[in-house]
């Protein structure tokens, strides 16, 4: 609503300048070309008052963030008062431009609550009544046998002016309403997705505590198996299993970590990017990882960035394996104060009607997918004030690009 009020004031300011131009041209034609004996000083005084107010209004709008309903009512009240003044000094009820009193009501109906619309309607009725009661009748017009002809021309001009004003104003307001509906739709989708994330986080914390004990037991058992292994191959297999269990234990501990640490508010919740990538390669040894770009090996980021990187790598690996080409291209670079990343898979890609970023949790196009990877990735990028996008490639697969503010995420 506040954005609608700001747009309304800016639109009124623009229309007010158009009104000044139109009123000045009309006064000049009526007084000069037609030679109608009207009070020129009174008419030009009304135009001058409107110019002075609009200069103040333009200055005021640039310095306020959220206008109040009362301030909008003052703006409309000044417009109504000046219009009543000009019509009263140029024929009163016989002036064909009296229907312009309806325009402020139309403006208010799109941006103000009902009680304020009633106030605007009351002001317009009062302005119309004042112009009728105190209006000065038009004098005889030299060179015209029937003053009704001038009235008809005035009605035609009034119609054109009203149509142009309504076209400009309602086009701007309808565009604003469409943008607001789009934003509300995005907020609803984000709220639905975040509800799923909160539920998933609560469940993950519970599962983390449950898994900690069996993982600790598996660690001890694997240590014994490594010591008792007779062959080097068997010992190497047991060591690999031990490393995988360590990865699982680390992830479980991260799940049980405080939320503020995961958000980067604690300096202890930072991880090494190269460690994250090495851990992922340990879990996905059958996937070929092609690295490019240049990044400092000691660069540390918050845990959320590590989760984002692993989720995107897993999605890319799954897409490539499903298409028969288990390869993922990873490019990481630091540009200025931002961490740029590109991850390309060699899968089937996305169809035109299939959205890349899901609007809700647990919606997956993969037969065995959980539908949380992309949604969590998108939520993580939003929380870190970054950007996430997808681009089509010349060949197979897609390229996922992300950009994260390094100042908030990394320790160089």
N, C-alpha and C positions, 0 to 999 in steps of 0.2 A: 504493500500500500504506500509506503513512504517513497519508493521509487516512482510510483504513479503520480504522487503529488509533486515531486521534483520535475518530472516530465511535463506535468500540467502547467507548472509555473513557467518553464522554459518555452513551452508552446504558446502560452498566453503572451509572453514577452515578444516572441516573433510575430504573432498575429497583431499585437498592438502596434508594432512598427508598420505593418501593412495597413492597419486602420488609419494611422497618421497620414500615410501617403494618400490613401483613398479619400479621406476627409479633406485634406488640403487641396487635392485636385477638384473635388466636388465644389468646395467653397469658391475656388478660383473660377470655375466654369459658371457657377450660378451668379456670382457677383460681377464678373467681368464680361463673359460672353453673352449671358442672358440678360444681364443688367437688372437683376432682381434686387429691390431695395431692402436688404436685410441688415441687421446690426453686425457689421463686419468685426468690430472690436470684440463683441461677445463670442462670436464664432471662433475667431483666432485665439481668444483667451482659452477656450475649451481645448483646442488642439495643443496649445502651449502647455497647459496643465498635464495633458496626457503624455507629452514628450518628457516633461520633467519627471513625472512619476515613473515612466518606463526606464529612464536612465538610472534612477535609484533602484528599480526592480532588477535590472541587469546586474548592477553592482552587488545587490543583496544576494542574488541567487548564486553567485560565484563564491560566496563566503558562508553559506549555510549548508549543512549536510542533510538535515531532515526537517523540512518545513512542517509546520503544524496546520491543522485544519483552519484555525483562526486566521493565520496569515494568508492562506489561499482565499478565504472569504474576504479579506481586506482587498486583495488584488481584484477579485471579481466586483466587489462593491465600488471601487474607483472606476472600473470600466463602465458599470451601469450608471454611475452618477454623471460621468462625462457624456455618455450617450444621451441621457435624459436632458442634460443641459443643451447639447447641440440640437436635438430634435425640438425642444421647446422654443429655441430661437429661430427655427426654420420651418414653421408651419404647424407644430404640435401634432394633433391627431390626424391632420391631412398629410403629414409627411409619410411618403411610402416606405421609409426605412424604419418604421416603428416595429416591424416584425423582428428586427435584430435583437430585441429584448429576449427572444426565445433562445438565442445562441448560448448565453451563459448557463442557462438551465441544462442545455444539452452537454456542455462541458463538465458541469458539476456532477451530472448523473453517472459519469464513467469513472470518477475518481474519489468522490466524497460519500460518506455515510448518508443514510436517509434523512436524518435530522438536519444535516448541513445542506442537503439538496433543497429541503423545505425553506431554509433560510435564504438561499440564493433565489428561489422562486418568489419569496416575499419581497426581496429587494428589487427584482425585476418588475413585479407588479406595482411596487411603490414608484419606481422610476417611470413606468408607463403612465401611471395616474398623474404624477407630477408634470410630465410633459404635456398631458392632455389638459390639465387644469390651468397650468400657467403658460401654455404654449401661445406664441405670437402668430396670428394668422398671416398667411402669405399675401403680400401686396399684389396689385395688378401687374401682370407681366407684359411689358411693351412688346409688340410684334407678334403676340399670340392671341388669337381670338378666343381660345378656350383653354383655361388652365388645366383642364382634365388631361389634355395631351401631355403636358409636363408630368402629371401624376403617373400616367401610364409608362412614360420613359423611366421615371424613378422606380416604379415597380419592377421593370425589367432589369435595371441596374441592381436593385436590391436582390433579385433572384440570383443573378450571376455572382454577386458578392457572397451571399449566403451559401451557395453551392460550393464556391472555392474554399471558403472557410471550413465548412464541414468536411470537404474532401481532405484538406490538409490535416485538420485536427484528428479526425477519426482514423485516417490512415496511420498516423503516428501512434495513436492510442491502441489501435488494433494490433500493430506490430509489437508494441510493448506487452500487450496481453498474451500474444502468442509466445513471446520469449519467456514470460513468467510461467505459462503453462508448461513449457519445455523444462524450465528449471525445476518446477514442482515435480514433474515426472522423474527427472534425474534424482531429486532428493528422495522421492518415494522408493526408487530402485536402490539407492544407496542405503536407506534405512533398512530395507528388507535384507540386503546383503549383510549389513553390519549386525543385524539381529542374529543371523546365522553364524557370523564370526564369533560373537560373544558366547553363543551356546557352544560352539566348537571349542573355544578356549577353555571354558569351564570344564567340559568333558575331558579335554586334553590334560588339564592339570590333575584331574582325578586319576586318569589312566597312568600318568607319569609316576605317581606315587605307587600305584599297583605294580608297575613293571620294574621298578628299581630293585626290588628283592630278587626276583628270578634272574635278572641280568647279572646281579652280583654273584649269584650262585653259578651261573654259566661261566663267568669269568674265572672263578676258582677251579672249576672242572676243566676248563681249557688249559689253564696253567699246568694242571697235573698231567693232562694228556700230552702237552708239549714236552714235559720232562720225561715221560715214559715212552715217547715215540721212538721206535727202533730205526726207522728209515728217514732219510733227509726229506724225501717227498712228502711223507706223512707229517713230519714236523712242520714243513712249509705250509701244508694245508691247514694244520691246526693254528699256525701263526696268523694265517689269513682270516680264519674264523675269529680268532681272538681280536684282531684289528676291527673286524666288522662289529663285534660285540661292543668294543670300545666306542665306536661311532654311535651305536644305539644308546649306550649309556650317556654319552655327551648330549645327544639330542633330548633324552629324557630329562636330564638336568636343566637344559635350556627351557624345556616346557614348564618345569617347576620353578624357574627363576621369577623374581618379582616383575610385574608388568612395567614398572618404571625403568628397570634395567634394560628390558627389551626395547623400550622406546628411546634409549640413548640418553636418558637423564643421569645415568650413572656411568662413570668412566670405566668401570670394570666390565661393562657389557659390550666391549669391543673385540672384534675378531680379525684375524689376518685373512685377507682375500685369498692369498695363495694356499693357505691351510684349508679354506672352504672348498676351493677347486680340487685340491688333492683328496680331500675327504669324499667329494662327489665321484671322482674317478675311481676311488677304491670301491664304492658301492656299485658303480656302473662300469665294470672293466671291459665289457663287450662293446662299448660305444667309443668310437674314435673321436677325440676332441682335438680340433684344429685351432690353435691360438694365433692371435694377431694383435696388433696394437702394442703400446708401451706403457707400462705402469710400474711404479716403484714397488718392489717385492715386499717392502715393509709397511705398505699402506694398510691401515687398520680402519675398519668401519664398524658401525653398530651391528648388533646381531640381526636386526630386521633386514639389513641389506644382504647379509649372508643367506637368510631364509629366502629372500626374493631371488637371489642368484641361483640357488639350488632348485627352487620351484620351476624357474624358467628353463634351466638346463634339463630337468627331468621331463618337462612337457616336450621340449625339442627332441630329446632322446626317444621318448615314447612315439612321437610322430614319425621319426625316421625309422625306427624298428618296425612299426606297423606297415611302412611302405617298402621295407626290404633294404634300407640303406641306413645303417646305424652309424651316423656321423653327425656331429654338431660343430658348428663354427662359432667361436667365441672371440669377440673383440672388446677389449677394455682400454680406455684412455682417460686421461685427466686433461680437461680443457679449462684453463682458468681455475675457477672455484667449483667446477662441476665434474662429477664422475659420469662418463658416457659409456654405455654398454650396448653391444649388438649381439644377438644370439640368433643364428640361422639354423633351421632344421631342414631336412630333406624329405619331409613327409608329403602328404597329398594336398596340404594347404587348406584354406577355408573357402567355402562357397560364397557366392554373392549374398545369399539370404541368410547366411550363418554368421551371427555376431562373434567377433573375436573376444571381446570382454563381456562375460556373462553378467546379467543384471541381478542374478540371485545365486545363492550358494547351492551346491549339490546338483548342478546341471552340467553334465559332461557329454561330449560327443564320442568319447572312447567307451568301448564295451565294458571295460573293467575300471573305468575312471570314477573317482569319488566326486569330482566336480568342485574341488576346493582350491586347486592350484592357481588358476588364473584369477579367481575372485580374490584370494588372499594377496596375490601379487599386486593387483590393481589397488586394493585397500592399503597395502604397505606403501606404494608409491605416493598415493594421496596423502597419507599421514606424514610422509617425509618431505612434502611439498615438491615432489618431482613430477616427471611426465613419463607416460608409457604409451607407446604406439606400435602399430604393426604395419609392415610394408610388404608388398608383393615382390617376389624376386623374378629374375628373368627365366630361371629354370624351375626346379622343384622346390616345394616348401615355401616358408615365409620367414621374414626377418623381424624379430621383436627388438625394439629399441627403447632404452630407458635413459633418463638423465636425472641425476640426483645432486642436490646442492652439497658439495664436498665440505663446505664450512660447517655444516650441521651434522655430517655423518662420519667424517674421517679424521684420523690423526695422522698427518703426513710424517 
